[in-house]
Amino acid sequence: MRGALLVLALLVTQELGVKMAETCPIFYQVFTVVTTGNELLLDFLLTVVNATEPERTAMKKIQDCYMENGLMAKALVAIVMTTISFSKVCMDEAAQNTVEDLKLNTLGR
């Protein structure tokens, strides 16, 4: 379950070449909604990002896992996500990507 979300984040930010500044907020929004169990809000956010039907099905299955495993599982995943997000490696990469984005924007690309 955690691995699927991390793989999703890596695919969006690295493989597809999308800027971190654009993808991080939506990733954390979807992640938060998945853990809350609010299906209507999840449907709305997945519509915003133009998710395909298989992606919607997968995210709903992940949401079901969170609902089945209760509050302790949600708390543990929140700790893991916070630890990863604020790790030195992640912060350094985010800073580097921001600097690169600023250079590209300055050059008009």
Rosetta constraint file for C-alpha pairs under 8 A:
AtomPair CA 1 CA 5 HARMONIC 6.78 0.50
AtomPair CA 1 CA 62 HARMONIC 6.24 0.50
AtomPair CA 1 CA 65 HARMONIC 7.61 0.50
AtomPair CA 2 CA 6 HARMONIC 6.34 0.50
AtomPair CA 2 CA 77 HARMONIC 7.22 0.50
AtomPair CA 3 CA 7 HARMONIC 6.00 0.50
AtomPair CA 4 CA 8 HARMONIC 6.10 0.50
AtomPair CA 5 CA 9 HARMONIC 6.26 0.50
AtomPair CA 5 CA 31 HARMONIC 7.61 0.50
AtomPair CA 6 CA 10 HARMONIC 6.22 0.50
AtomPair CA 7 CA 11 HARMONIC 6.07 0.50
AtomPair CA 8 CA 12 HARMONIC 6.17 0.50
AtomPair CA 9 CA 13 HARMONIC 6.08 0.50
AtomPair CA 9 CA 24 HARMONIC 7.96 0.50
AtomPair CA 9 CA 27 HARMONIC 6.74 0.50
AtomPair CA 10 CA 14 HARMONIC 5.51 0.50
AtomPair CA 10 CA 15 HARMONIC 7.03 0.50
AtomPair CA 11 CA 15 HARMONIC 4.91 0.50
AtomPair CA 11 CA 16 HARMONIC 6.22 0.50
AtomPair CA 12 CA 16 HARMONIC 5.51 0.50
AtomPair CA 12 CA 17 HARMONIC 7.26 0.50
AtomPair CA 12 CA 18 HARMONIC 6.36 0.50
AtomPair CA 12 CA 23 HARMONIC 6.94 0.50
AtomPair CA 13 CA 17 HARMONIC 6.05 0.50
AtomPair CA 13 CA 18 HARMONIC 5.28 0.50
AtomPair CA 13 CA 19 HARMONIC 6.31 0.50
AtomPair CA 13 CA 20 HARMONIC 5.66 0.50
AtomPair CA 13 CA 23 HARMONIC 6.51 0.50
AtomPair CA 14 CA 18 HARMONIC 6.92 0.50
AtomPair CA 18 CA 22 HARMONIC 7.28 0.50
AtomPair CA 18 CA 23 HARMONIC 6.92 0.50
AtomPair CA 19 CA 23 HARMONIC 6.41 0.50
AtomPair CA 19 CA 97 HARMONIC 7.83 0.50
AtomPair CA 19 CA 101 HARMONIC 7.68 0.50
AtomPair CA 20 CA 24 HARMONIC 5.61 0.50
AtomPair CA 20 CA 94 HARMONIC 7.25 0.50
AtomPair CA 20 CA 97 HARMONIC 7.13 0.50
AtomPair CA 20 CA 98 HARMONIC 7.89 0.50
AtomPair CA 21 CA 25 HARMONIC 7.34 0.50
AtomPair CA 21 CA 98 HARMONIC 7.50 0.50
AtomPair CA 22 CA 26 HARMONIC 7.47 0.50
AtomPair CA 23 CA 27 HARMONIC 6.07 0.50
AtomPair CA 24 CA 28 HARMONIC 6.22 0.50
AtomPair CA 25 CA 29 HARMONIC 6.14 0.50
AtomPair CA 26 CA 30 HARMONIC 6.07 0.50
AtomPair CA 27 CA 31 HARMONIC 6.01 0.50
AtomPair CA 28 CA 32 HARMONIC 5.95 0.50
AtomPair CA 29 CA 33 HARMONIC 6.22 0.50
AtomPair CA 29 CA 45 HARMONIC 7.96 0.50
AtomPair CA 30 CA 34 HARMONIC 6.00 0.50
AtomPair CA 30 CA 42 HARMONIC 6.80 0.50
AtomPair CA 30 CA 45 HARMONIC 6.62 0.50
AtomPair CA 30 CA 46 HARMONIC 7.78 0.50
AtomPair CA 31 CA 35 HARMONIC 6.40 0.50
AtomPair CA 32 CA 36 HARMONIC 6.36 0.50
AtomPair CA 33 CA 37 HARMONIC 6.47 0.50
AtomPair CA 33 CA 38 HARMONIC 6.25 0.50
AtomPair CA 33 CA 41 HARMONIC 6.76 0.50
AtomPair CA 33 CA 42 HARMONIC 5.90 0.50
AtomPair CA 34 CA 38 HARMONIC 7.12 0.50
AtomPair CA 34 CA 42 HARMONIC 6.63 0.50
AtomPair CA 34 CA 59 HARMONIC 7.25 0.50
AtomPair CA 34 CA 60 HARMONIC 7.62 0.50
AtomPair CA 34 CA 62 HARMONIC 7.19 0.50
AtomPair CA 34 CA 63 HARMONIC 4.87 0.50
AtomPair CA 34 CA 66 HARMONIC 7.63 0.50
AtomPair CA 35 CA 63 HARMONIC 6.16 0.50
AtomPair CA 35 CA 66 HARMONIC 5.85 0.50
AtomPair CA 35 CA 67 HARMONIC 7.50 0.50
AtomPair CA 35 CA 74 HARMONIC 6.50 0.50
AtomPair CA 36 CA 67 HARMONIC 8.00 0.50
AtomPair CA 37 CA 63 HARMONIC 5.98 0.50
AtomPair CA 37 CA 64 HARMONIC 7.47 0.50
AtomPair CA 37 CA 66 HARMONIC 7.51 0.50
AtomPair CA 37 CA 67 HARMONIC 6.37 0.50
AtomPair CA 38 CA 42 HARMONIC 6.26 0.50
AtomPair CA 39 CA 43 HARMONIC 6.10 0.50
AtomPair CA 39 CA 60 HARMONIC 7.72 0.50
AtomPair CA 40 CA 44 HARMONIC 6.27 0.50
AtomPair CA 41 CA 45 HARMONIC 6.21 0.50
AtomPair CA 42 CA 46 HARMONIC 6.05 0.50
AtomPair CA 43 CA 47 HARMONIC 6.12 0.50
AtomPair CA 43 CA 56 HARMONIC 7.72 0.50
AtomPair CA 44 CA 48 HARMONIC 6.34 0.50
AtomPair CA 45 CA 49 HARMONIC 6.49 0.50
AtomPair CA 46 CA 50 HARMONIC 6.10 0.50
AtomPair CA 46 CA 51 HARMONIC 5.21 0.50
AtomPair CA 46 CA 56 HARMONIC 6.86 0.50
AtomPair CA 47 CA 51 HARMONIC 6.11 0.50
AtomPair CA 51 CA 55 HARMONIC 5.82 0.50
AtomPair CA 51 CA 56 HARMONIC 6.26 0.50
AtomPair CA 52 CA 56 HARMONIC 6.22 0.50
AtomPair CA 53 CA 57 HARMONIC 6.17 0.50
AtomPair CA 54 CA 58 HARMONIC 6.15 0.50
AtomPair CA 55 CA 59 HARMONIC 6.16 0.50
AtomPair CA 56 CA 60 HARMONIC 6.16 0.50
AtomPair CA 57 CA 61 HARMONIC 6.24 0.50
AtomPair CA 58 CA 62 HARMONIC 6.30 0.50
AtomPair CA 59 CA 63 HARMONIC 6.13 0.50
AtomPair CA 60 CA 64 HARMONIC 6.14 0.50
AtomPair CA 61 CA 65 HARMONIC 6.35 0.50
AtomPair CA 62 CA 66 HARMONIC 6.52 0.50
AtomPair CA 63 CA 67 HARMONIC 6.37 0.50
AtomPair CA 64 CA 68 HARMONIC 6.16 0.50
AtomPair CA 65 CA 69 HARMONIC 6.16 0.50
AtomPair CA 66 CA 70 HARMONIC 6.35 0.50
AtomPair CA 66 CA 73 HARMONIC 6.99 0.50
AtomPair CA 66 CA 74 HARMONIC 6.63 0.50
AtomPair CA 69 CA 73 HARMONIC 5.72 0.50
AtomPair CA 69 CA 74 HARMONIC 7.80 0.50
AtomPair CA 70 CA 74 HARMONIC 6.65 0.50
AtomPair CA 71 CA 75 HARMONIC 6.14 0.50
AtomPair CA 72 CA 76 HARMONIC 6.18 0.50
AtomPair CA 73 CA 77 HARMONIC 6.18 0.50
AtomPair CA 74 CA 78 HARMONIC 6.11 0.50
AtomPair CA 75 CA 79 HARMONIC 6.28 0.50
AtomPair CA 76 CA 80 HARMONIC 6.31 0.50
AtomPair CA 77 CA 81 HARMONIC 6.05 0.50
AtomPair CA 78 CA 82 HARMONIC 6.04 0.50
AtomPair CA 79 CA 83 HARMONIC 6.05 0.50
AtomPair CA 80 CA 84 HARMONIC 6.14 0.50
AtomPair CA 81 CA 85 HARMONIC 5.89 0.50
AtomPair CA 82 CA 86 HARMONIC 6.04 0.50
AtomPair CA 83 CA 87 HARMONIC 5.90 0.50
AtomPair CA 84 CA 90 HARMONIC 6.87 0.50
AtomPair CA 85 CA 90 HARMONIC 6.00 0.50
AtomPair CA 85 CA 91 HARMONIC 7.21 0.50
AtomPair CA 86 CA 90 HARMONIC 6.45 0.50
AtomPair CA 86 CA 91 HARMONIC 6.08 0.50
AtomPair CA 87 CA 91 HARMONIC 6.12 0.50
AtomPair CA 88 CA 92 HARMONIC 5.94 0.50
AtomPair CA 89 CA 93 HARMONIC 6.18 0.50
AtomPair CA 90 CA 94 HARMONIC 6.12 0.50
AtomPair CA 91 CA 95 HARMONIC 6.13 0.50
AtomPair CA 92 CA 96 HARMONIC 6.11 0.50
AtomPair CA 93 CA 97 HARMONIC 6.06 0.50
AtomPair CA 94 CA 98 HARMONIC 6.13 0.50
AtomPair CA 95 CA 99 HARMONIC 6.25 0.50
AtomPair CA 96 CA 100 HARMONIC 6.22 0.50
AtomPair CA 97 CA 101 HARMONIC 6.05 0.50
AtomPair CA 98 CA 102 HARMONIC 6.14 0.50
AtomPair CA 99 CA 103 HARMONIC 6.24 0.50
AtomPair CA 100 CA 104 HARMONIC 6.22 0.50
AtomPair CA 101 CA 105 HARMONIC 6.05 0.50
AtomPair CA 102 CA 106 HARMONIC 5.98 0.50
AtomPair CA 103 CA 107 HARMONIC 6.25 0.50
AtomPair CA 104 CA 108 HARMONIC 6.34 0.50
AtomPair CA 104 CA 109 HARMONIC 5.44 0.50
AtomPair CA 105 CA 109 HARMONIC 5.78 0.50
